[in-house]
């Protein structure tokens, strides 16, 4: 639907969020990783949880910047197969899918998680909570990553479910810097697109 809208539009269309992808979020995430780690080279990002729109876009974003990415998710909740193949085709970086979350986060520089129950999945709440419980980002899980790893969440978080208070408020967490960068990243997107639509004029007081 989003692609059809863009194809038939005379102005740029920004995908703020759809069921398949969440590119605006990932632009902010990459900005935040760049701020904290300085360089994407040799970094490993581990996404743990539901292979949803955030996960799909992280696969593409990591592939574009040349960052390794591993995904830890339950059987049946993997990321979109077409996007996974697309990501593999545009990068030489390592992309791996694991069922065991501890395998996914091993030696990771970044651990990323998202809610287990997205909009539209409310009817599966009880089932999902049980299925994803082993994928909670907690102290035990992050001990398998690098000592200086950073923890990310696109927020809002369901504390005590996909991430514990101890982690989201802990020394590894950068979730609030990540949230702030949504503002700056989206401003950059709009500036870039508006320059292609009409000239940016400078107004003088005189």
C-alpha positions as a printed Julia matrix, in Angstrom:
206×3 Matrix{Float64}:
  0.0     0.0    0.0
  2.78    2.42   0.95
  4.68    1.67  -2.26
  1.55    2.14  -4.37
  0.93    5.48  -2.71
  4.5     6.58  -3.42
  4.35    5.44  -7.05
  1.21    7.48  -7.69
  2.16   10.56  -5.7
  3.59   13.77  -7.16
  5.38   14.58  -3.87
  7.65   12.48  -1.62
  5.9    10.0    0.66
  7.48    9.29   4.06
  6.82    5.88   5.57
  6.46    6.78   9.23
  5.43    3.21  10.06
  3.62    0.3    8.45
  3.15   -3.38   9.22
  6.19   -4.39   7.19
  8.8    -1.69   7.84
  9.71    1.2   10.15
 12.45    3.09   8.26
 12.17    6.4   10.13
 12.87    4.64  13.4
 15.94    2.93  12.0
 17.4     6.18  10.62
 17.29    7.53  14.18
 18.73    4.27  15.51
 21.68    4.38  13.13
 22.32    8.0   14.09
 22.39    6.95  17.75
 24.73    4.02  17.11
 27.02    6.33  15.16
 27.09    8.76  18.09
 27.88    6.06  20.64
 30.19    3.75  18.68
 31.7     6.25  16.17
 31.93    3.73  13.32
 29.7     0.94  11.97
 32.7    -1.1   10.87
 33.11   -4.39  12.78
 30.01   -3.76  14.92
 27.48   -6.48  15.66
 23.86   -5.64  16.41
 21.67   -8.31  18.0
 17.9    -7.94  17.77
 15.92  -10.08  20.22
 12.17  -10.65  20.09
  9.47  -10.51  17.43
 10.63  -10.38  13.8
  8.39   -7.36  13.2
  8.61   -4.16  11.16
 11.41   -2.77  13.34
 13.4    -5.98  12.9
 12.82   -5.93   9.13
 14.09   -2.38   8.8
 17.05   -3.06  11.09
 18.1    -5.86   8.74
 18.07   -3.45   5.81
 19.68   -0.61   7.75
 22.49   -2.79   9.05
 23.09   -4.15   5.56
 23.3    -0.66   4.06
 25.88    0.61   6.57
 27.87   -2.65   6.63
 27.11   -3.75  10.17
 26.74   -7.4   11.21
 23.32   -8.3   12.56
 21.9   -11.35  14.3
 18.25  -11.92  15.13
 17.04  -14.08  18.01
 13.34  -14.94  17.69
 10.98  -17.86  18.32
 10.15  -20.3   15.56
  7.3   -18.85  13.52
  8.11  -15.24  14.4
 11.07  -14.71  12.06
 11.56  -11.52  10.01
 10.07  -11.21   6.54
 11.81  -13.65   4.17
 11.89  -11.28   1.19
 13.45   -8.49   3.26
 15.95  -10.94   4.74
 17.04  -11.99   1.26
 17.19   -8.38   0.1
 19.44   -7.51   3.04
 21.75  -10.44   2.27
 21.99   -9.32  -1.36
 23.15   -5.79  -0.56
 25.86   -6.51   1.98
 28.92   -8.59   2.69
 28.28   -8.26   6.4
 27.14  -11.23   8.43
 23.4   -11.81   8.86
 22.26  -14.67  11.07
 18.91  -15.83  12.46
 18.84  -17.79  15.73
 16.1   -19.38  17.77
 18.25  -19.18  20.89
 18.51  -15.54  22.09
 21.79  -16.2   23.91
 23.38  -17.31  20.63
 22.11  -14.13  18.97
 23.62  -11.74  21.53
 26.99  -13.49  21.86
 29.74  -10.83  21.5
 27.2    -8.22  20.4
 28.04   -4.51  20.55
 24.37   -3.53  20.49
 21.3    -5.33  21.81
 17.94   -4.15  20.51
 14.45   -5.2   21.49
 10.87   -4.13  20.86
  7.42   -4.9   22.26
  6.13   -8.43  21.88
  2.58   -7.33  21.17
  2.27   -4.79  18.37
 -0.89   -3.02  17.27
 -3.21   -5.62  15.8
 -1.71   -8.48  17.81
 -3.73   -7.85  20.97
 -5.8   -11.02  20.51
 -2.56  -13.04  20.79
 -1.46  -11.34  24.02
 -1.47  -14.41  26.29
  0.16  -16.66  23.7
  2.85  -14.13  22.81
  3.76  -13.37  26.41
  4.37  -17.07  27.03
  6.24  -17.6   23.76
  8.54  -14.59  24.1
  9.35  -14.84  27.8
 12.73  -16.55  27.1
 13.58  -13.57  24.87
 13.4   -10.97  27.61
 16.37   -8.6   27.63
 17.6    -8.9   31.19
 20.9    -8.87  33.05
 21.58  -12.55  32.36
 21.11  -12.05  28.61
 23.33   -8.98  28.25
 26.13  -10.72  30.14
 26.64  -12.74  26.94
 27.29   -9.6   24.9
 30.39   -7.4   25.01
 31.06   -5.65  28.31
 30.6    -2.22  26.7
 27.46   -3.15  24.78
 24.62   -0.68  24.46
 20.94   -1.57  24.81
 18.27   -0.04  22.57
 14.47   -0.04  22.48
 12.31    2.06  20.17
  9.86    2.76  23.04
  7.38    2.75  24.61
  8.62   -0.26  26.57
  6.58   -2.76  28.52
  8.82   -2.99  31.57
  9.07   -6.46  33.01
  8.13   -8.02  29.69
 10.53   -7.58  26.75
 12.99   -5.67  28.95
 13.56   -5.42  32.69
 13.72   -2.23  34.76
 17.28   -3.12  35.69
 18.36   -3.02  32.06
 16.27   -0.17  30.69
 17.44    2.08  33.54
 20.94    0.61  33.68
 24.38    1.66  32.51
 24.07   -0.05  29.13
 20.79    1.61  28.17
 20.71    4.45  25.64
 16.96    4.39  25.03
 16.37    8.06  25.87
 19.17    9.3   23.6
 17.67    7.04  20.96
 14.22    8.58  21.48
 15.62   12.12  21.25
 17.26   11.3   17.95
 13.89   10.55  16.4
 13.37   14.32  16.34
 16.7    15.09  14.7
 16.57   12.23  12.21
 13.07   13.11  11.02
 14.01   16.77  10.63
 16.85   15.65   8.37
 14.49   13.5    6.29
 12.09   16.4    5.8
 14.86   18.85   4.88
 16.26   16.46   2.29
 12.87   15.8    0.71
 11.73   19.42   0.74
 14.86   20.46  -1.13
 13.72   18.16  -3.93
 10.22   19.66  -3.97
 10.89   23.38  -3.83
 13.88   25.68  -3.25
 14.71   26.5    0.32
 14.6    30.31   0.58
 16.58   32.44   2.96
 14.57   35.29   4.46
 16.37   38.52   5.29
 15.15   41.14   7.74
 15.99   43.95   5.29
